[in-house]
Amino acid sequence: MRMKIDRRTFLAGSSALALLPYARFAFAADRTNPVIALDTDIGNLDPGNRVGTTEGNIIRAVCQTLVRFEPGKTSWTNDAAKDIKQISDTEFEFELNPGQMFTGGFGEMTADDVKFTYDRYINGDANGKKLTYADDLEALKSVEVTGKYTGKLILKHPSAALWLIGICDASGAILSKKATQQLGDKISTTLIGSGPMLLKEWRPKEQFVLAANPDYKGPYKAHFEEITGKIIPEHKTAFLSYQAKELDFTAFDADQLDTAKGLPDTKVIDIPGIDYTWIGINVEKGDLADLKVRQAIRWAVDVDAIIQGAYSGATSRAKTLLAPGLLGNWADAPLYNRDVAKAQQLLSEAGKSNLAFTFTCLNDATSLAVAQIVQANLAEIGITININAMDSGAYWALGADNASKDLELTLIPYTSKFDPSFQTQWFLASQIGLWNWQRWNSPEFDKLHQDGLETLDKAKREEIYIKMQKLLDESASCIWITHGRNFFVDAAWLKPVFLPNGKDWQFEFFDKA
């Protein structure tokens, strides 16, 4: 999504602090419990309906999964599961460790809880509504309980992605059946888990506090008694707070790199991104339904100027959905370098002139810079762009209840996972009205997505995902901007831990350096 989004039914916005030139927080230099900055607030704590990385990172720390990602790696080891055995390509047996207790007095985890958790992905929530992240566990056919702590996972087909983006990640978080049924809709704001940490406090738009779970029985005990996450939408504001020693860890923007390198007692972390930011074009909306109009816009937008002007030249340009290094990266994808004459010719062939569209984006400085460059680019071919900058709460709320149907051009930042199926799922027809804001519908793309899920052969999967990206390219519904680059500063005494994408933070493994 955002990812992942997607995936994203956002309950609370998080832009209020962006209005503050300088935010004062509790002094963070006691070197006991770290204070960190996040640019997005908690949106939905239901693992299957989470909004993006903020909740995903919290969910993985608070809940157990059958198997857990190792620190900083995409390999995994047993967590809630004492043992997992593969019986065939489509059948696995699991045995839980006994004595794993859910917080809030909701009792011991049993195989019934595992079945209940995964059945929600198979059958939908209590009202039968499909979970936003249902495709993460798409391969699951059923879960059979064979004993108090034992059961079987039965797959519909072999799956290369199930463990990587489903079982070990936030979608695989094991819920208490009793708590979920008792909480009802409150599952979106209350997280009951059995993992290394618990969500001690959440003040929307301000902060959350993770605390070590004293009743945790697993092998991954938290290293800190507490971790405080401050919601600061603007990286520049967070960077100022870090310099004032009010934070121990934050992301920062590329144009602050030289300053960051000069800070005392600070480590600078630079991680190449595998995410994807793009301009989505609604193929159902007015003149944008004309392929030639979309192609004209793609030729008119100067992506190189965006990289230099909005990203300070500190990130590379994307030319397709899947980043280099990921399975299915289309290395030979065409690069649409700006060609005003070609754009004007396409508009002439379409018989269109004096067009006007709304460009929707987040209201952070980088997104606004992108919007302004696009606005200037398209003005040269006679297209007027009105910029609609939204705070994060309102923006991500567009991912529910068909709220995105009237979007025209939208700057969209999504977070990637390590299997290409996670990225391709948001462009399916089933995501129209949710996270397919282009409203692009390709039965061939949808079929290839399913083929990619069911194919184990790596070379064949590669071919499938390249074909899918070619279909996206032919639609001219997406103008790819960047796969991103992640910059962080952290106090020298702290050791943050990330998965290799730089966006999935493993709070349970944060430690002293």
Secondary structure, 3 states (H helix, E strand, C coil): CCCCCCCCCCCCCCCHHHHCCCCCCCCCCCCCCCEEEECCCCCCCCHHHCCCHHHHHHHHHHCCCCEEECCCCCCEEECCEEEEEEEECCEEEEEECCCCECHHHCCECCHHHHHHHHHHHHHCCCCCCCCCCHHHHCCEEEEEECCCCEEEEEECCCCCCHHHHHHCCHHHCCCCHHHHHHHHHHHHCCCCCCCCEEEEEEECCCEEEEEECCCCCCCCCCCCCEEEEEECCCHHHHHHHHHCCCCCEEECCHHHHHHHHCCCCEEEEEEECCCEEEEEECCCCHHHHCHHHHHHHHHHCCHHHHHHHHHCCCCCECCCCCCCCCCCCCCCCCCCCCCHHHHHHHHHHHCCCCEEEEEEEECCHHHHHHHHHHHHHHHCCCEEEEEEEECHHHHHHHHCCCCCCCCCEEEEEECCCCCHHHHHHHHCHHHCCCCCCCCCCCHHHHHHHHHHHHCCCHHHHHHHHHHHHHHHHHHCCEEEEECCEEEEEEECCEECCECCCCCCECHHHCEEC
